[in-house]
Amino acid sequence: MNWRSTTLRFASLVFLRQCVAAAALLTCVHWVVRSQVYTSAIQTGEILRQDLLSVHARGGDAALRQAVAQRSAGDPATADAVLLLADRRGRIVAGNLSAWPPAVALSDRSHAELYRVGHATPEAMLLHVSSLPGGARLLTGSVVDDETHTIRLLELATPLALALAIAFAALAA
């Protein structure tokens, strides 16, 4: 085989361009899916947080306690919601977690795997902490187990898709 052949150089160029295009496409798909999945979960958690903060602003601590207890009691509309209200001493007032998670930062969004009350296995969650007047803390979030599973499947399928793309690019070249 003559490595200086124009045909061989053109075939190599076609092969490389198809491999780069496939890798770029798979990377973009992964990024878009991951972004959409987590953006949706963050928005759901933020809507819940804003709603509970407005309940607190209108009715105070008692109204917030009641709203958190009601929403964490198995309401189908908030089945994937993560809620926890703790007083200024850190004691749990209401919610569907049995304790304040030690790995969760006190002022930012975080990702954690925690057990909700009534669930036998830990679940992946996106969480947000809000400090309330008087030192109480409100933890809100959304379970993202299904989303995390989807992303893992996508990450497992990507190398196979890239291998197929390379094989097809070799055939085309």
N, C-alpha and C positions, 0 to 999 in steps of 0.2 A: 504494500500500500504506500502510495506516494504522499507524504505529509505536506508537500508543497502544492498539491493539487488544489485548484480553485474549488472544485466540487466538494472536497473534504473540508476545506476551510468554511465554505458556505454552510455545509451540513452541521459543522461544529457551532457556527454562529446561531443557526436555527435552534439547535439543541439547547445552547446556553440561554438564549432569549426565552424559550418556552419554559425552561426551569425557573428562571427569574420571575417570569410572569405568574407561574403557578404559585411560587412561594409568596409573592406579593399579594395575590388574590386570597390565599389561605390566611395570611396574616391580617388582611383587612377584614375578612369575614369574622375571624376570631375577635378582633378588636371591637367590631360593631356589635356582635352578639353579646359580648361581655359588658360593653357599655350600656346597651339597652336593658339587659337583665338587671344590673345593679342600679341604674337610674330609676327604673320602675320601683324597685324595692325602697330606695331612698325617698322617693316621692310619697309612697304609701306611708312610710314611717314619719315623714315630715308633716303630712296632713293630720295624722293621728296626734302628733306632738302639738301642733298648732291648735287643734281642737281642744285638747286637754288643757293647754295653757289658757285658752279663752274661757273654759269652764272655771278654772281657778281664778281668773281675773273677775269674773262675774259673781262667783259664789264662794270664793275662799277655799280654805283647806278642806272643810267638810264636803263641799260639792265635788272637789277634785278626788277625794278619797272614795266617794260614792261612785263617781264616773269610772275611775280605775277599776274598782271592784266589779262594777257591772260589766265593763268591757272585757275583763279577764275571766269572767265566769262562764265563758263558753258561748258567747254571742257569735253566730255563724258569720256575721259581717266582719268580725275581727278575729277569725280563726287563726291567722298567721301573725297576729299582733303579739309583741312582747311588751309587757307593761310592768313597771315596778315603781312604787312610791315609797320612799324612805324618809323618816323624820330627820331632824338635824343631828341626832345621835347615831344615825345609821340603822335604826330599828325599822323593820319592814312594816308598813302600814297597810298596803294593798298591792295586788299584782299577781302575775302568774309565774314568778320566779321565787324560789324559797329563800334566797339570800342575795345580797348585793354582790355581783361578780367582781372579784379582786382585780382581774386583768383589765377591766374597763376604765378608761381614763375619765376624769371627772368633768371634762369640758369639751370633748370632741366626739366625732363619730368613730366607731370602732367595729371590728368584725370579731366575733367570738363564737365558740361552740359551747352551748350551755344546755342544761336540762330545764325545761318548763315543768311546772307542777302538773302531774298527771301524765307525763310522757316518760317512757322507759329509756329512751336513747337521747344523747345530746343532739342538738340541731344547730346548724349554721345560722347565725343571725347578724344583721346589720343593726347597730345600736347607736342611740344618741342620748346624751345626758343633758338635762336642763337643771340649773340651780334655781330654786324658788326662794322668794323672800322668807326670811326666818331660818334659812339654812337647810330646808328640806331639799330633796333631790328627786327628780322624775326621770326614769329611764324608759325610753320608748324605742320601738324598733319593729323589725319585720323578720320573720323566718325566711331564709333564702336557701333552704336545703335543696329544693327542686332545681333552683337556678344554679346552685353550685354543682349539682349532679350533671346538669346539662352542659355546663362549661367543662367539667372533667371529661365527659364523653367527647366533646368537641376537641379537647386537647389530645385525647387518645386517638381520635380519627384523623387528625391532621398529619401525622407522619405517614400513615397509610395512604392518604390522598396525595401527599407529596411524592411518595414512592411510585404510585400509579402515574402521576404526572410526568415523572422522570422517565418511566418506561415508555409512555406514549410519545414523549419528546424524542427519545432515542429511536423509536420506530419511524417517526416523522422525518427525522434527520437522515 
